[in-house]
Amino acid sequence: MSKLRSCCVPCCNEEKFSLVHKFPSDNERAEQWRRVLAIDDFVGLSIDVIRKRFFICTRHFRDSDYKNEASRSLNITAVPSINLVTLNDPEGLNRDPPPLNRPGTMLPLGQGLADPKGGQDSGRQEQTANTSPVSPGLNAYVEESCPEVPQFATTYGDDIEFINVPSSDAFRKSSQGSPSTVSLKRTFPKPIPSPGTLNTISLIEPRVKVPPTRANNVLRRTIVTKPAYSNIVPLGVPVVPADGAPLVLRRIKGPVPMVERKKCTSTMTQTDDTAVEETADKPPGQAVDEQDDKDVKANQPATKVLALLECTPENLQRLQRKLEAEGGALCLDERLLRLDDDDEAERDKAMQSTKQDGTADPTRFLTVWTDPKAGESISVSYVWLRDHCQCEECYNVATFQRSTSILDLPLDIQPALCDVTDSKIEIVWQDGHLSSYQLRQVVDNHVDNYRKRLEERRAQLVLWDRALITSADHPPSYARVTLNDLLCEDSVMRQVVGSLITYGFAFITKVPPNQQSTEMAVKRIFPVQRTLFGDMWTFSESKMDHSDTAYTNGFLGPHTDNTYFSDAAGLQVLHCIQFNGRGGETLLVDGYAAADRLRESDPAAYDRLCEYPLEAEYIEEDKHHRYVAPVIKRHRVLTGAVEQIRFNPYDRAPMRTLAAAEVPQFYADYRKLAEELYREEVQWKFQLTPGTVLIFDNWRVLHGRMAYSGKRVMTGCYVARTEYQSVARTMGLIE
């Protein structure tokens, strides 16, 4: 029996048919079918998976796609080309059924069966006790007849026909050696009998072409030869009455019984040139009709059971027990109704799950299955794909820049054809433009995957306090490298940049205590940023070239530099090239750790500090810099993550950016953050001696200095954050 299969073309609405076609076994032809169909369910699936799971009904092929008018076999060049959007082409809808000599065919109008003894049974009388058609809800038929004549049951559209099969002696009481062919057809439309109505079969009725639908395409053919079970009573059919009485088919209520296909499979599908029903225990490629003919000859007389079942010995035994228990009436066990397509149902359920974010609209988004087995997918908007086309017309590979204008980008762009393979996405747009994308690139640039990688990178950061950074039992692995190693080994450069990312600081030792050597050490990795202080700067308490508290010898609390710049420096470099005195210890504080502690202890204060528009300024005789920004800058992608701390009580401008009612709360919140930063246990203090260069992240690590006496000369510079991140990105250390 051929199993009903759903057509995958959307306009068929998952309607099931007994005759469908598989994707070709040739991968190139299968890819061509996939491109033509452009079905969203194919996205992210390999051709082998599509060939196994999806089928296409005959509605979508032209007559010329078949080998001849009556053939079930497609030409090798056949491609589905009609009724792909709507069912409006009659060529596919009104196709004639296949001929009688093929499995599942109909008798030509008025044609009887050949007499088993060689004569044509043309004088058969029509049986007309009741001419009402069989209800479309008919679920199972069984017929027993002459042992010499094989019997088949077929459907096409709304026609049903039975042809005799061999039967047991119990059903040949009135045959007298001559077969009686019974033909059942339905002429659409006719009234539907009530459940349980007995329908007498008319020999000949006018044939009407009716396209197969979900309602009428319910019968499939199965002929199972099982000599060991020849004593089974035919399903739902009483013993044939005396001579002359009409043959009656009884309708059995309930759903179409189908069983799990394990040892015996029968699938009416087509791959390339042939459409055959093959069973698991038959040699590959052997037609069902040939095997059945051999079985009939070898096992006659034998009972042939005709029903909507795919039978195995286990299922027949189960049915036999049920029949005996119910006195001959058929009661189907629900366990028989389990399909072997449970995995397909789960897959369909996962694929058709409703998305709440609006990306389920197939006219605006392409669904790409990153892991079909796990049900993982991403949705990519078509306008994004069109904007990211990197063909020669849209993208300049020499400059790595787009060549098109945003004004030329249609916001409602949709594809005409879309093909997704394991490695590429190819789209033909409605304007004829062809775009090709590397699947990995599209997946990597999806926001969910980008955020996931950022979270993984963020988890590698070490948030520290004094106890962790000075631990002797578990010493931290921040970078402390020599200048010679840095100049000679690229791997040492990577070590320094990695330490800046993970801990927020790094040290370079054995640097000659002068400005030129310090500059050489920095420029080995980064370009120096020029600011109002120059490229490299040198200062001391006796040389106050600029109006800055750092140029004094008093206590300098933890702070970040350049809060008055619209883009504060990313890195700061400090090198003590001379010190004769006491005190002057450098102190560092992890601002990310302090912000996390504040968020845990007072989330409301943390949130407000992320919003307050605090203004900072720097004033000299001919300079005046101002900038307004929150104290804590949230990460734009990672929820709950901090990107920058802008904390410098010394550079605060007059408070004029807050409403009067907000001012008291601001001071309370700002003080809470200061208390976190000024706690002794979070401050790491050490003496920065000549020969040691300190580089730290000015967006994360706050620095300060204890008061000192004597002479202390410092040199240093800034590195722009964009330059710092560029180096880290080329090293593959950040996303």
TORMARRO-925831 format. One line per 2 residues: number of its first residue (from 1); for each residue z, y, x of C-alpha. Coordinates in nm, 2 decimals. Each point is the difference from the previous one (the first is absolute). Layout:
<sites>
NUM = Z Y X | ...
</sites>
This chain:
<sites>
1 = 0.00 0.00 0.00 | -0.09 0.34 0.13
3 = 0.29 0.24 0.01 | -0.03 0.34 -0.17
5 = -0.01 0.27 0.26 | 0.04 0.37 -0.03
7 = -0.28 0.23 0.09 | 0.12 0.25 0.27
9 = -0.24 0.28 -0.11 | 0.22 0.26 -0.18
11 = -0.22 0.05 -0.30 | 0.05 -0.37 -0.09
13 = 0.37 0.07 -0.05 | 0.10 -0.33 0.16
15 = -0.19 -0.19 -0.26 | -0.02 -0.37 0.09
17 = -0.32 -0.21 0.02 | -0.08 -0.36 0.07
19 = -0.30 0.09 0.22 | 0.08 0.25 0.27
21 = -0.13 0.05 0.36 | 0.20 0.01 0.31
23 = -0.07 0.23 0.29 | -0.27 -0.15 0.23
25 = 0.12 -0.21 0.29 | -0.21 0.21 0.23
27 = 0.22 0.28 0.11 | -0.28 0.26 0.02
29 = -0.11 -0.07 -0.36 | 0.37 0.00 -0.11
31 = 0.05 0.34 0.17 | -0.31 0.13 -0.18
33 = 0.15 -0.12 -0.34 | 0.33 0.17 0.08
35 = -0.17 0.33 0.09 | -0.20 0.00 -0.32
37 = 0.30 -0.08 -0.22 | 0.23 0.25 0.17
39 = 0.31 -0.14 -0.18 | 0.34 0.14 0.09
41 = 0.16 -0.35 0.00 | -0.22 -0.09 0.30
43 = 0.16 0.26 0.22 | 0.18 -0.14 0.29
45 = -0.11 -0.36 -0.07 | -0.21 -0.21 0.22
47 = -0.33 -0.16 -0.12 | 0.16 -0.34 0.01
49 = 0.28 0.11 -0.23 | -0.24 0.17 -0.24
51 = -0.22 -0.31 0.00 | 0.30 -0.21 -0.11
53 = 0.15 0.23 -0.26 | -0.28 0.19 -0.17
55 = -0.30 -0.10 -0.21 | -0.29 0.18 -0.17
57 = -0.15 -0.10 -0.33 | -0.37 -0.03 -0.09
59 = 0.00 0.34 -0.18 | -0.05 0.18 0.33
61 = -0.31 -0.18 0.13 | -0.36 0.05 -0.10
63 = -0.22 -0.29 -0.12 | -0.19 0.04 0.32
65 = 0.32 -0.08 0.20 | -0.02 -0.36 -0.13
67 = -0.23 -0.27 0.13 | -0.16 -0.04 -0.34
69 = 0.07 0.10 -0.36 | 0.21 -0.30 -0.07
71 = 0.18 -0.03 0.33 | 0.36 0.05 0.08
73 = -0.08 0.05 0.36 | -0.04 0.34 0.16
75 = -0.27 0.08 0.25 | 0.11 0.06 0.35
77 = -0.08 0.37 -0.03 | 0.19 0.05 -0.33
79 = 0.24 0.29 -0.02 | 0.20 0.12 -0.31
81 = -0.18 0.31 -0.11 | 0.04 0.05 -0.38
83 = 0.28 0.07 -0.24 | 0.22 0.11 0.29
85 = 0.15 0.30 -0.18 | -0.06 -0.07 -0.37
87 = -0.15 -0.29 -0.19 | -0.32 0.17 -0.10
89 = -0.28 -0.21 0.15 | -0.12 -0.27 -0.25
91 = -0.16 -0.20 0.28 | 0.33 -0.12 0.12
93 = 0.16 -0.02 -0.35 | -0.27 -0.20 -0.18
95 = -0.09 -0.25 0.26 | -0.11 -0.34 -0.14
97 = 0.23 -0.30 0.08 | -0.09 -0.25 0.27
99 = -0.21 -0.31 -0.09 | 0.14 -0.33 -0.12
101 = -0.05 -0.19 0.32 | 0.26 0.22 0.17
103 = 0.38 -0.03 -0.05 | 0.12 0.19 -0.30
105 = -0.34 0.06 -0.16 | -0.10 0.03 -0.37
107 = -0.24 -0.22 -0.20 | -0.33 0.18 -0.07
109 = -0.03 0.10 -0.37 | -0.08 -0.30 -0.21
111 = -0.01 -0.25 0.29 | 0.20 -0.32 -0.04
113 = 0.13 -0.24 0.26 | -0.21 -0.29 0.12
115 = 0.08 -0.33 -0.15 | 0.19 -0.22 0.25
117 = -0.27 -0.27 -0.06 | -0.28 0.24 0.09
119 = -0.08 0.14 -0.34 | 0.03 0.37 -0.11
121 = 0.26 0.04 -0.27 | -0.20 0.24 -0.20
123 = 0.10 -0.14 -0.34 | 0.36 0.09 0.03
125 = 0.15 0.14 -0.32 | 0.18 0.32 -0.01
127 = 0.37 -0.03 -0.09 | 0.09 0.29 -0.22
129 = 0.34 -0.07 -0.17 | 0.13 0.33 0.12
131 = -0.22 0.26 0.18 | 0.27 0.25 0.10
133 = 0.00 0.06 0.37 | 0.27 -0.09 0.24
135 = 0.26 0.26 0.05 | -0.02 0.20 0.33
137 = 0.36 -0.10 0.05 | -0.11 -0.36 0.06
139 = 0.19 -0.14 0.29 | -0.09 -0.36 0.05
141 = -0.26 -0.26 -0.11 | -0.02 -0.37 0.05
143 = -0.29 -0.22 -0.12 | -0.06 -0.37 0.04
145 = -0.34 -0.15 -0.06 | -0.24 -0.26 0.12
147 = 0.08 -0.16 0.34 | -0.36 0.02 0.12
149 = -0.04 0.37 -0.04 | 0.18 0.25 0.22
151 = 0.16 0.29 -0.19 | 0.03 0.36 0.11
153 = 0.14 0.32 -0.16 | -0.13 0.34 0.10
155 = 0.02 0.36 -0.10 | -0.21 0.31 0.05
157 = 0.09 0.32 -0.18 | 0.11 -0.11 -0.34
159 = -0.19 -0.34 -0.02 | 0.18 -0.33 0.02
161 = -0.16 -0.34 0.03 | 0.12 -0.36 0.05
163 = -0.21 -0.28 0.12 | 0.12 -0.36 -0.02
165 = 0.20 -0.18 0.27 | 0.09 -0.37 0.03
167 = 0.30 -0.10 -0.20 | 0.24 -0.29 -0.04
169 = -0.05 -0.28 -0.26 | 0.25 0.16 -0.23
171 = -0.24 0.29 -0.06 | -0.32 -0.20 -0.05
173 = 0.07 -0.15 -0.34 | -0.31 0.14 -0.16
175 = -0.24 0.07 0.29 | -0.19 -0.33 -0.02
177 = -0.16 0.06 0.33 | -0.16 0.34 -0.08
179 = 0.15 0.32 0.11 | 0.06 0.29 -0.23
181 = -0.03 0.34 0.17 | 0.22 0.27 -0.14
183 = -0.09 0.36 0.07 | 0.23 0.28 -0.07
185 = -0.11 0.37 0.01 | 0.14 0.32 -0.11
187 = -0.23 0.27 -0.14 | 0.18 0.33 0.05
189 = 0.15 0.16 -0.21 | 0.15 -0.25 -0.25
191 = 0.33 -0.02 -0.17 | 0.28 -0.16 0.21
193 = 0.18 -0.29 -0.17 | 0.37 0.00 -0.02
195 = 0.20 -0.21 0.25 | -0.02 -0.37 -0.06
197 = -0.33 0.02 -0.20 | -0.22 -0.31 0.06
199 = -0.35 0.11 0.10 | -0.29 -0.23 -0.07
201 = -0.29 0.05 0.25 | -0.35 0.10 -0.10
203 = -0.28 -0.16 0.21 | -0.21 0.31 0.03
205 = 0.06 0.36 -0.06 | -0.19 0.31 0.11
207 = 0.08 0.11 0.35 | 0.12 0.35 0.06
209 = 0.04 0.15 0.34 | 0.35 0.13 0.03
211 = 0.13 0.15 0.33 | 0.31 -0.19 0.12
213 = 0.32 0.18 -0.07 | 0.37 -0.06 0.06
215 = 0.03 -0.13 -0.36 | -0.29 -0.24 -0.01
217 = -0.03 -0.13 0.35 | 0.28 -0.25 -0.03
219 = -0.16 -0.35 0.05 | -0.05 -0.17 0.33
221 = -0.13 -0.34 0.09 | 0.20 -0.28 0.16
223 = -0.10 -0.37 0.01 | 0.27 -0.22 0.15
225 = -0.05 -0.36 0.06 | 0.33 -0.18 0.03
227 = -0.03 -0.38 -0.08 | 0.37 -0.05 0.05
229 = 0.06 0.21 -0.31 | -0.27 -0.12 -0.23
231 = 0.26 -0.08 -0.27 | 0.09 0.37 -0.05
233 = -0.07 0.13 -0.35 | -0.25 0.29 0.01
235 = 0.18 0.33 -0.03 | 0.04 0.13 -0.35
237 = -0.28 -0.22 -0.15 | 0.06 -0.27 -0.26
239 = -0.18 -0.33 0.00 | -0.36 0.03 -0.11
241 = -0.03 -0.09 -0.37 | -0.24 -0.24 -0.16
243 = -0.38 0.02 0.02 | -0.15 0.32 -0.14
245 = 0.32 0.21 0.01 | -0.02 0.32 0.20
247 = 0.13 0.03 0.34 | 0.30 0.23 0.01
249 = 0.14 0.22 0.28 | 0.35 0.11 -0.04
251 = 0.12 0.32 0.15 | 0.31 -0.02 0.20
253 = 0.23 0.30 -0.01 | 0.14 0.17 0.30
255 = -0.12 0.16 0.32 | -0.28 -0.15 0.21
257 = 0.17 -0.27 0.20 | -0.05 0.03 0.37
259 = 0.17 -0.18 0.28 | 0.07 0.06 0.37
261 = -0.30 -0.11 0.20 | 0.13 -0.21 0.29
263 = -0.20 -0.32 0.03 | -0.28 0.08 -0.23
265 = -0.17 0.33 -0.02 | -0.30 0.10 -0.21
267 = -0.13 0.35 0.04 | -0.32 0.13 -0.16
269 = -0.08 0.25 0.26 | -0.30 0.07 0.23
271 = 0.00 0.09 0.36 | -0.36 0.02 0.12
273 = -0.29 -0.21 -0.14 | 0.19 -0.27 -0.20
275 = 0.25 0.00 -0.28 | 0.19 -0.32 0.00
277 = 0.33 -0.14 -0.12 | 0.17 -0.17 0.29
279 = 0.32 -0.20 -0.01 | 0.24 -0.05 0.29
281 = -0.07 -0.37 0.02 | -0.38 0.03 0.01
283 = -0.21 0.05 0.31 | -0.08 0.36 0.06
285 = -0.32 0.12 -0.16 | -0.03 -0.30 -0.24
287 = -0.09 0.12 -0.35 | 0.24 -0.09 -0.28
289 = -0.28 -0.14 -0.22 | -0.10 -0.25 0.27
291 = 0.35 -0.11 0.06 | 0.07 -0.03 -0.37
293 = -0.31 -0.21 -0.06 | 0.12 -0.24 0.27
295 = 0.35 -0.01 -0.16 | -0.15 -0.07 -0.34
297 = -0.21 -0.29 0.12 | 0.28 -0.15 0.20
299 = 0.26 0.02 -0.26 | -0.17 -0.04 -0.34
301 = 0.13 -0.05 -0.26 | 0.26 0.27 0.07
303 = 0.17 0.26 -0.20 | -0.12 0.35 0.07
305 = 0.26 0.27 -0.08 | -0.15 0.34 -0.08
307 = 0.24 0.29 -0.01 | 0.09 0.33 0.16
309 = 0.19 -0.18 0.27 | -0.05 -0.06 0.37
311 = 0.13 -0.35 0.01 | 0.19 -0.19 0.27
313 = 0.17 -0.34 -0.05 | 0.34 0.17 -0.01
315 = -0.12 0.23 -0.28 | -0.15 -0.29 -0.20
317 = 0.32 -0.19 0.02 | 0.19 0.30 -0.11
319 = -0.24 0.05 -0.30 | 0.02 -0.37 -0.08
321 = 0.38 0.01 -0.02 | -0.02 0.31 -0.22
323 = -0.25 -0.16 -0.23 | 0.22 -0.31 -0.04
325 = 0.31 0.20 -0.06 | -0.17 0.21 -0.26
327 = -0.18 -0.28 -0.18 | -0.34 0.10 0.12
329 = 0.03 0.38 -0.05 | -0.05 0.21 0.30
331 = 0.28 0.22 0.11 | -0.06 0.19 0.32
333 = 0.27 0.04 0.26 | 0.02 0.35 0.13
335 = 0.01 -0.14 0.35 | -0.36 -0.11 -0.05
337 = -0.10 0.36 -0.05 | 0.10 0.11 0.35
339 = -0.30 0.12 0.20 | -0.06 -0.04 0.37
341 = -0.08 0.37 -0.01 | 0.37 0.10 0.00
343 = -0.04 0.16 0.34 | -0.30 0.19 -0.14
345 = 0.20 0.12 -0.29 | 0.27 0.13 0.23
347 = -0.25 0.17 0.21 | -0.16 0.16 -0.30
349 = 0.34 0.11 -0.12 | 0.08 0.16 0.34
351 = -0.34 0.16 0.02 | 0.02 0.14 -0.35
353 = 0.35 0.13 0.03 | 0.02 0.35 -0.14
355 = 0.05 0.27 0.26 | 0.22 0.28 -0.10
357 = -0.13 0.25 0.26 | -0.34 0.06 -0.17
359 = -0.19 -0.19 0.27 | -0.11 -0.28 -0.24
361 = -0.30 0.21 -0.12 | -0.30 -0.20 0.14
363 = -0.22 0.31 -0.05 | 0.20 0.20 0.25
365 = 0.16 -0.26 0.23 | -0.11 -0.30 0.20
367 = 0.25 -0.28 0.02 | 0.01 -0.17 0.34
369 = 0.19 -0.32 0.02 | 0.18 -0.02 0.34
371 = 0.16 -0.33 -0.08 | -0.14 -0.16 -0.31
373 = 0.24 -0.30 0.02 | 0.30 0.22 0.00
375 = -0.15 0.23 -0.26 | 0.01 0.30 0.24
377 = -0.26 0.27 -0.04 | -0.07 0.37 0.05
379 = -0.18 0.25 -0.21 | -0.24 0.24 0.16
381 = -0.16 0.28 -0.19 | -0.38 0.03 0.01
383 = 0.02 0.37 0.08 | 0.21 -0.09 0.31
385 = -0.25 -0.26 0.11 | -0.29 0.24 -0.05
387 = 0.18 0.27 0.20 | 0.07 -0.25 0.28
389 = -0.36 -0.12 0.04 | -0.08 -0.01 0.37
391 = -0.37 -0.04 -0.01 | -0.21 0.22 0.23
393 = -0.06 0.24 -0.29 | 0.36 0.04 -0.09
395 = 0.18 -0.03 0.34 | -0.07 0.13 0.34
397 = 0.10 -0.27 0.24 | -0.03 0.23 0.30
399 = 0.26 0.25 -0.13 | 0.20 -0.25 -0.22
401 = -0.04 0.25 -0.29 | -0.14 -0.01 -0.35
403 = -0.35 0.15 -0.05 | 0.02 0.06 -0.37
405 = 0.16 0.27 -0.21 | 0.28 -0.06 -0.25
407 = -0.21 0.19 -0.26 | -0.27 -0.28 0.03
409 = 0.25 -0.27 -0.09 | -0.02 -0.11 -0.37
411 = 0.35 -0.05 -0.13 | -0.12 -0.25 -0.26
413 = -0.21 -0.21 0.25 | -0.05 -0.36 -0.09
415 = -0.18 -0.29 0.18 | -0.31 -0.16 -0.13
417 = 0.06 -0.31 0.21 | 0.31 -0.11 0.20
419 = 0.03 -0.29 0.24 | 0.33 -0.09 0.16
421 = 0.01 -0.27 0.27 | 0.28 -0.12 0.23
423 = -0.08 0.28 0.25 | -0.21 0.27 -0.18
425 = -0.04 0.20 -0.31 | -0.36 0.11 -0.08
427 = -0.06 0.23 -0.29 | -0.33 0.13 -0.14
429 = 0.09 0.32 -0.19 | -0.16 0.12 -0.32
431 = -0.20 0.26 0.19 | -0.14 -0.28 0.23
433 = 0.21 0.08 0.30 | 0.12 -0.30 0.20
435 = 0.35 -0.01 0.15 | 0.15 -0.27 0.22
437 = 0.36 -0.03 0.09 | 0.21 -0.23 0.22
439 = 0.24 -0.17 -0.24 | 0.28 0.02 0.26
441 = -0.05 0.37 0.03 | 0.02 0.06 -0.37
443 = 0.31 -0.22 -0.03 | 0.18 0.16 0.29
445 = -0.06 0.35 -0.14 | 0.14 -0.08 -0.34
447 = 0.32 0.19 -0.06 | 0.21 -0.30 -0.06
449 = -0.09 -0.17 0.33 | 0.03 0.33 0.18
451 = 0.34 0.06 -0.14 | 0.10 -0.36 0.09
453 = -0.10 0.05 0.36 | 0.19 0.33 0.02
455 = 0.31 -0.17 -0.13 | -0.04 -0.27 0.26
457 = -0.03 0.27 0.27 | 0.30 0.19 -0.14
459 = 0.21 -0.31 0.01 | -0.05 -0.02 0.38
461 = 0.17 0.34 0.05 | 0.35 -0.02 0.15
463 = 0.24 0.24 -0.16 | 0.28 0.06 0.24
465 = 0.33 0.16 0.07 | 0.21 0.03 0.32
467 = 0.15 -0.34 -0.02 | -0.34 -0.18 -0.03
469 = -0.18 0.21 0.26 | 0.28 -0.05 0.26
471 = 0.08 -0.36 -0.08 | 0.04 -0.21 0.31
473 = 0.00 -0.33 -0.18 | -0.33 0.06 -0.17
475 = -0.17 0.28 0.20 | -0.28 0.17 -0.18
477 = -0.35 -0.04 0.13 | -0.11 0.37 0.01
479 = -0.23 0.09 0.28 | 0.13 0.11 0.34
481 = -0.30 -0.01 0.24 | -0.07 0.15 0.34
483 = -0.27 0.25 0.06 | -0.18 -0.22 0.24
485 = -0.02 -0.29 -0.25 | -0.12 0.24 -0.27
487 = -0.28 0.13 0.22 | -0.11 -0.34 0.11
489 = 0.03 -0.22 -0.31 | -0.15 0.06 -0.34
491 = 0.25 -0.25 -0.15 | 0.28 0.24 0.10
493 = -0.16 0.27 -0.20 | 0.00 -0.23 -0.30
495 = 0.37 -0.07 0.07 | 0.09 0.37 -0.01
497 = -0.19 0.07 -0.32 | 0.15 -0.31 -0.16
499 = 0.35 0.12 0.08 | -0.08 0.34 -0.15
501 = -0.10 -0.17 -0.32 | 0.29 -0.25 -0.02
503 = 0.29 0.21 0.13 | -0.14 0.35 0.00
505 = 0.04 0.06 0.38 | -0.09 -0.13 0.34
507 = 0.09 0.08 0.37 | -0.22 0.03 0.31
509 = 0.20 -0.02 0.32 | -0.06 0.08 0.37
511 = -0.20 0.31 -0.09 | 0.01 0.27 0.27
513 = 0.21 0.29 -0.15 | -0.26 0.26 -0.04
515 = -0.23 0.12 -0.28 | -0.32 -0.14 0.14
517 = 0.13 -0.35 0.03 | 0.14 0.02 -0.35
519 = -0.34 0.11 -0.13 | -0.17 -0.28 0.18
521 = 0.23 -0.26 -0.16 | -0.06 0.14 -0.35
523 = -0.37 0.03 0.04 | -0.03 -0.36 0.11
525 = 0.05 -0.08 -0.37 | -0.04 0.32 -0.22
527 = -0.16 0.33 0.01 | 0.24 0.30 0.02
529 = 0.02 0.23 -0.30 | -0.02 0.37 0.06
531 = 0.24 0.21 -0.19 | 0.15 0.35 0.02
533 = 0.20 -0.14 0.29 | -0.31 -0.09 0.19
535 = -0.12 -0.35 0.11 | 0.29 -0.09 0.23
537 = 0.31 0.21 -0.01 | 0.30 0.04 0.23
539 = 0.32 0.17 -0.10 | 0.37 0.05 0.10
541 = 0.29 0.21 -0.10 | -0.11 0.26 0.26
543 = -0.36 0.00 -0.10 | -0.03 0.08 -0.37
545 = -0.37 0.05 -0.05 | 0.02 -0.06 -0.38
547 = 0.25 0.08 -0.27 | 0.14 -0.35 -0.06
549 = 0.35 -0.14 0.00 | -0.11 -0.28 0.22
551 = -0.03 0.25 0.29 | 0.38 0.06 -0.01
553 = 0.28 -0.22 0.15 | 0.20 -0.03 -0.33
555 = 0.03 -0.31 -0.22 | -0.32 -0.09 -0.18
557 = 0.05 -0.22 -0.30 | -0.24 -0.27 -0.11
559 = -0.33 0.15 -0.13 | -0.37 -0.04 0.00
561 = -0.24 0.25 0.15 | -0.28 0.20 -0.15
563 = 0.13 0.01 -0.36 | -0.17 0.34 -0.02
565 = -0.35 -0.15 0.08 | -0.21 -0.14 -0.28
567 = -0.05 -0.31 0.22 | 0.30 -0.06 0.21
569 = -0.06 -0.17 0.34 | 0.00 -0.38 -0.02
571 = 0.15 -0.07 0.34 | 0.23 0.21 0.22
573 = 0.03 -0.05 0.38 | 0.31 0.10 0.19
575 = 0.06 -0.03 0.38 | 0.31 0.14 0.18
577 = -0.14 0.09 0.33 | 0.32 0.17 0.13
579 = 0.36 -0.01 -0.09 | 0.30 0.13 0.19
581 = 0.30 0.02 -0.24 | 0.20 -0.18 -0.26
583 = -0.07 -0.11 -0.36 | -0.35 0.04 -0.14
585 = -0.02 -0.36 -0.13 | -0.31 -0.06 -0.22
587 = 0.07 -0.14 -0.34 | -0.24 -0.19 -0.23
589 = 0.04 -0.10 -0.37 | -0.23 -0.23 -0.21
591 = -0.10 0.22 -0.29 | -0.15 -0.29 -0.20
593 = 0.33 -0.18 0.02 | 0.19 0.31 -0.11
595 = -0.23 0.05 -0.30 | 0.04 -0.36 -0.10
597 = 0.38 0.04 0.00 | -0.02 0.31 -0.20
599 = -0.23 -0.16 -0.26 | 0.25 -0.29 -0.04
601 = 0.31 0.22 -0.02 | -0.15 0.28 -0.21
603 = -0.34 -0.07 -0.14 | -0.01 0.32 -0.20
605 = 0.06 0.22 0.31 | -0.27 -0.20 0.19
607 = -0.25 0.06 -0.28 | 0.08 0.37 -0.01
609 = -0.04 0.04 0.37 | -0.34 -0.15 -0.04
611 = -0.09 0.28 -0.24 | 0.18 0.32 0.12
613 = -0.26 0.25 0.13 | 0.19 0.10 0.32
615 = -0.16 0.27 0.21 | 0.03 0.02 0.38
617 = -0.12 0.28 0.24 | -0.04 0.09 0.36
619 = -0.01 0.36 0.11 | -0.09 0.16 0.33
621 = -0.12 0.35 0.09 | -0.36 -0.08 -0.09
623 = 0.04 -0.33 -0.19 | 0.13 -0.09 -0.34
625 = -0.04 -0.36 -0.12 | 0.11 -0.12 -0.35
627 = -0.04 -0.32 -0.19 | 0.15 -0.14 -0.32
629 = 0.06 -0.37 -0.04 | 0.27 -0.24 -0.12
631 = 0.26 -0.12 0.24 | -0.09 -0.37 -0.06
633 = -0.37 -0.09 -0.04 | -0.06 -0.31 -0.19
635 = -0.27 -0.25 0.11 | -0.31 0.06 -0.22
637 = -0.07 -0.37 -0.05 | 0.33 -0.20 0.07
639 = 0.25 0.05 -0.28 | 0.35 0.09 0.14
641 = -0.12 0.05 0.36 | 0.04 0.32 0.20
643 = -0.28 0.14 0.20 | 0.15 0.31 0.15
645 = 0.34 0.17 0.04 | -0.02 0.39 0.03
647 = 0.36 0.08 0.08 | 0.07 0.31 0.21
649 = 0.29 0.23 -0.11 | -0.08 0.25 0.27
651 = -0.36 0.07 -0.12 | 0.08 0.04 -0.37
653 = -0.15 0.32 -0.15 | 0.18 0.21 -0.26
655 = 0.05 -0.21 -0.32 | -0.26 0.14 -0.24
657 = -0.19 -0.31 -0.12 | 0.27 -0.14 -0.24
659 = 0.12 0.12 -0.33 | 0.35 0.15 0.01
661 = 0.14 -0.29 -0.21 | -0.13 -0.25 0.25
663 = 0.14 0.16 0.31 | 0.36 -0.14 -0.01
665 = -0.13 -0.35 -0.06 | -0.24 0.04 0.29
667 = 0.27 0.09 0.25 | 0.21 -0.29 -0.12
669 = -0.29 -0.25 0.05 | -0.10 0.15 0.33
671 = 0.35 -0.03 0.12 | 0.02 -0.37 -0.09
673 = -0.31 -0.06 0.21 | 0.16 0.19 0.29
675 = 0.31 -0.20 -0.03 | -0.20 -0.32 0.04
677 = -0.17 0.14 0.31 | 0.31 0.13 0.16
679 = 0.20 -0.32 -0.02 | 0.11 -0.11 0.34
681 = -0.09 -0.36 -0.06 | -0.36 0.08 -0.06
683 = -0.06 0.23 0.30 | -0.11 -0.15 0.32
685 = 0.10 0.22 0.30 | -0.12 -0.05 0.35
687 = -0.06 0.21 0.31 | -0.37 0.08 0.05
689 = -0.03 0.01 0.38 | -0.29 0.12 0.22
691 = -0.27 -0.26 0.04 | 0.03 -0.13 -0.36
693 = -0.24 0.11 -0.27 | 0.10 -0.03 -0.36
695 = -0.26 -0.02 -0.27 | 0.11 -0.02 -0.37
697 = -0.15 0.03 -0.35 | 0.07 0.35 -0.13
699 = -0.06 -0.12 -0.36 | 0.27 -0.26 0.02
701 = 0.25 0.05 0.28 | 0.22 0.31 0.01
703 = 0.11 0.12 0.34 | 0.27 0.23 0.12
705 = 0.20 0.09 0.31 | 0.36 0.04 0.09
707 = 0.11 0.34 0.15 | -0.01 0.01 0.37
709 = 0.09 0.22 0.30 | -0.20 0.04 0.32
711 = -0.37 0.00 0.05 | -0.23 -0.22 -0.22
713 = -0.38 0.02 0.01 | -0.21 -0.18 -0.25
715 = -0.38 -0.06 -0.03 | -0.19 -0.15 -0.28
717 = -0.28 0.02 -0.25 | -0.11 -0.10 -0.35
719 = -0.25 -0.26 -0.13 | -0.16 0.05 -0.33
721 = 0.08 -0.27 -0.25 | -0.36 -0.06 -0.08
723 = -0.07 -0.07 0.37 | 0.30 -0.23 0.03
725 = -0.10 -0.20 -0.31 | -0.36 -0.01 0.13
727 = 0.11 -0.17 0.32 | 0.23 -0.24 -0.20
729 = -0.28 -0.08 -0.24 | -0.26 -0.08 0.27
731 = 0.26 -0.24 0.15 | 0.04 -0.17 -0.33
733 = 0.37 0.09 -0.02 | -0.02 0.19 -0.33
735 = -0.21 -0.03 -0.31
</sites>
